[in-house]
Amino acid sequence: MKQTLLNLSANGRLIAGLLVNLLSSICIVFINKWIYVHYGFPNMTLTLVHFVVTWLGLYVCQKMDIFAPKSLPIRSIVWLALSFCGFVAFTNLSLQNNAIGTYQLAKAMTTPVIILIQTTYYKKAFSTKIKLTLAPITLGVILNSYFDVRFNMLGTVFATLGVLVTSLYQVWVGAKQHELQVNSMQLLYYQAPLSSGFLLCVVPMFEPLTGDGGIFGPWSLPALATVLFSGVVAFLVNLSIYWIIGNTSAVTYNMFGHFKFCITLVGGYLIFNDPISINQALGILCTLAGILSYTHFKLAEQEEGKSRLAQRP
């Protein structure tokens, strides 16, 4: 009975974490879209603001005794912080140099690359059933974006680097939590300011610092208030990402990311009247079928593992 209650509590926390990530991720997509369209705020600078606000939020949390910071050697997380900067830079360069369809198709490749990294370097085994669930998800992404897939050499290089660095970043988020024996808040408390410092060095290479469109430009009060609000939402996004990966896996988080992509498409249709073609509708259904299959097989494997543990003398 006690074990059942513990399992229900753990599942409840997981569902709550997924729900927070779902709502905050969808919310931030539309807030950022509003910021880009109505204020023209630069993309990477906005990400820098998000991580600064995330660190400030964590600082307030530790002052309120919500978590206790754990002393970590900077060298143990410097590659994690650098991979985040690479993930932001290459993702933005991929979007800048590729069509939307090509960009989305490249992002879909993150999941198989994560599986390859974890299988090769972390000796983590994935069943054939789990691997096969990638097929309908990839097909769904192709159906959603194939009409806008165009390749060029520079765009392909940035897209490939973006997939590799993003995959490493997501794998390391989970691996570092286990390796350093820290929770999501403790790790993010150190990584957020470090990534902010690295991003501050990268931003001037891509975006202006002063004048129109610069972080220190003449922004209106509504623009600054909206950017600050997006930072608060980003705090919830970043924290929930770390929590989900730390309590499940990078692959599970990626599967959830595909689900959010489908919800965002539907949300764009309902809120902004963005058109959805027959191919996109079929793509959404294929992707959701793959996600449901992954969830079913993953839960079945977990139950099988628990049964084996229970049968041990």
N, C-alpha and C positions, 0 to 999 in steps of 0.2 A: 504493500500500500504506500509506504514511504517513498519507494523507488518510483512508483507511478506518479506521485505528486511532484517529485523532483523532475521527472521527464516532462510533465505538463508545464511546469514552471519554466524549464529550459526552452520548450517549444514556444511558449507564450512570449518569452524575451526575444526569440529569433523572429517570430512573426512581427513583433513590435518594431524591431530593428529594420526589417525589410520594408515595413509600412512607412516608417520615418524616411528611409532612403527613397522609396518610391515617390512619396508626396513631395519631399524637398527637391529631388532631382527633376521631376516634372515642373515644379514651381520655378526652379532656377532657370530652366530652359526658356520659359516664357518671359521671365523677368529680364534675362540677358538679351533676349530678342528685342524686348521693349527698349532696353538701354542702347543697343546698337542702332536700332531704327530711329529712335526719337532724339538721342543725344550724341550718337557717334563716338561713344567712349571706346578707347582702344582695347582689343581683346586680351592681349597678354598682360597689360597693366591691370585690367579687371581681375585676372587670375592672381596677380600679386596682391591686390587689395583683399581678395578672398582669403589668402593664406595669412596675411597680417591680422585680419579680423578673427580668423580661426585660432591663431595663437593667443590673441587677447581674450577670446572666449574661454579658452582652456586655462589661461592665467586666472580669470575670474572664478572658474570652477574649482581650481585647486585652492584658492583663497577661501572658498565656501566649504572646503573639506569634502568636495564631491569625489575627489581622487587625490592620492598622494604621489607627487612626482618621484621618480626613481632615477638616481644618478646613473647616467649612461656615458660611456666614452664617445666623443664626437666621431672618432674614426670608424666606429661600428655602424653609424647610420649615414655617413657622408655619401656613400654610393646610392643609398635609398633617396636621399635628398637630390643628388645629381640626376638620378634616373627620372625623378618627378619633373625636373626642369627640362630634360630631354623629351619626356613624354609631352609636355605642354608645347615646347618649341616645334618638334617634328609633327605633332598633330595639327598645329596651326599652319605650318608650311605645306603639309599634305592638303589641307582644305584650300589653301591659297593657290596651289599649283595643279589641283585636280578638279574634275567635275564632281558634283555631290555624289553621284552614283558610284564613281570610283572610290571616293573617300569612304563611303559607307561599306562598300565591298571589302576594302582593306581592313576596316575596323572589325568586320566579321571574322577575319583571319586570326584575331587575337586569341580566341578560345583554343583552336588547335595548336597554336604556338605555345600557349601556356601548358597544355597537356604534354607537348614535346619536351619542354624545359623541365617540367616536374618529373617526367618519366626518365629523362636522360641524366639529369644532374642531381635530382633528389630521390631517385629510385622509388617513385610513387607509382603504384599500379592502378590502371583504369581498365575496367571490364570492357569487353567488346560491345555490350549493349550501350554503355555510356558513350563510347566513341561513335557508335552509329547514330546517336541522337544529333550529332553535328550535321548530318546530311540534310534533314529537313530544314534546320535553321539556316544553313548556308544557302540552300535552294530558296528559302523565303527571302533572304537578303538580296539574292540575285534577281528574283522576281520584282522586288521593290525598287531596284536601282539599275537594272540592265539597260533600260532605255537611255540612261545618262552615263554609261560607262565609256570613257575615252582614256587612252593611255598615252603618256609622253614620258621621255626618259627622266627628266628632273622630277616630275610628279611621282613617278614610280619609285625613284630612289628615296624620296621623302616619306612616301607611304610605307615602304618596306622598313625604313629605320623607325618610323612611328610605331609600327606593329611590334617590332623587336623590343624597343625600349619600354613601351606600354606593358607588354607581357612580363618583362623583367621586373618592372615596378610593382605590378600587382602580385607577382610571386613573392617578391621580397617583403611586401607589406605583411603577408602571413608568416613568412619564414622568420623575419626579425622579431615578431611578437613571441614566437615559440623559442627562438634562440636566446633572446635576452630576458625571457620570462617577464614580459611586461604586457599590460593590457592596451587597448586601442588609444585611450587618452594619454597614457604615459609615453607611448611611442610618438604620437602625433605632437605632443607638447614639445618634444625636441626637434622633430623633423620640420614642423611648420616654420619656425624662425630661420632654420638653416636653409630651407628651400626658398624662403622669401629673400634671403641675402643673395643666393645664387641667381634667382630670377631678376633681382635688381640689377645685376651685372649683365644679364641677357637682354632685358627689355630695351635698352638704348640701341641695340643692334637692329631692332625691328620696328620700334615705335618712337615717336618724339617724346621728349620729357617736358618741354615748354611750348608755349604758343597753342594755336588751335589743334585739338586732338591730342595734346600731351597731358600727362598726369597732373602737371602743375599749371595747366592752362586755365582760362577763365570759365570755369564751369558754373552753371546756375545752381541755386540751392536745391530745387527739385531734383536735378541730376545727381548731385552729391548724396541727397537723402535716398534716392533709389539705389545708387551704387552701394551705399552703406547697408541698406536692407538686403541687397543681394549677397553682401558679405556675411550677414547673419544666417541667411538660408544656406550659403556655402559651408558655413561652420557645421550645420546639421548634416549636409551631404558628406563632407570629408570625414566627420566623426563616424557616421553610419557605414561608410565604405570600409574604414579600418576595422570597425566592430564586426561587420558581416564576414570579411575575409578572415579575420582572426578566429571567428567562431564557426566558420564553415570551410570554405576554400576559395582560391582565386577563380577556379572553374565555375563554382556555384554562383559567385558574384557576377561573372561574365554572362552566365545564362540569365540571371536576373536583369542584366543590362540589356539583353535582347528583348526581354519582356517590356522594359521601360521604353525601348525604341518603338515597339508596337503601340504602346499606350500614347506616346508622344504624337505618333502619326494620327491616331484616332482623335486625340485632343486637338491637334491642328485643324482637323476636319470639322470638329464640333464647335470650336471656339473661333477660329480664324477663317472658317469656310474654305480651307485648303482642299483642293480636289483630290480624291482617291480613285485611281483607275482600277479596273478589274484585276489587272496583274498585281497591283499593290495589295488589294484585298486578299487575293490568293496567297501572296507573299506573307501577309500578316498571319493568315490561318496556318500556313506551313511552319512559320517560326513558332507560333504558339503550340502547335502539335509537337515540335521538337522539344520545347521547354517542358511541356506536360510529361512527355516520355522520359526526359532526364529526371524530373522530379520523382516520377513513379519508380524508376529503376534505382535512384539514389536512396529513396526511403526504404525500398525492399532490401537493398544491400545493408543498410544500417540495421534494420530489424533482424536480418540474418546474422549479422555480427553480434548483436545483443544476445540472440538465442544461443550462439556458440559459447559466449562467455558464461551464460547462465548454466549451461550443461557441464561446464568444467567442474571437477570435484574440488 
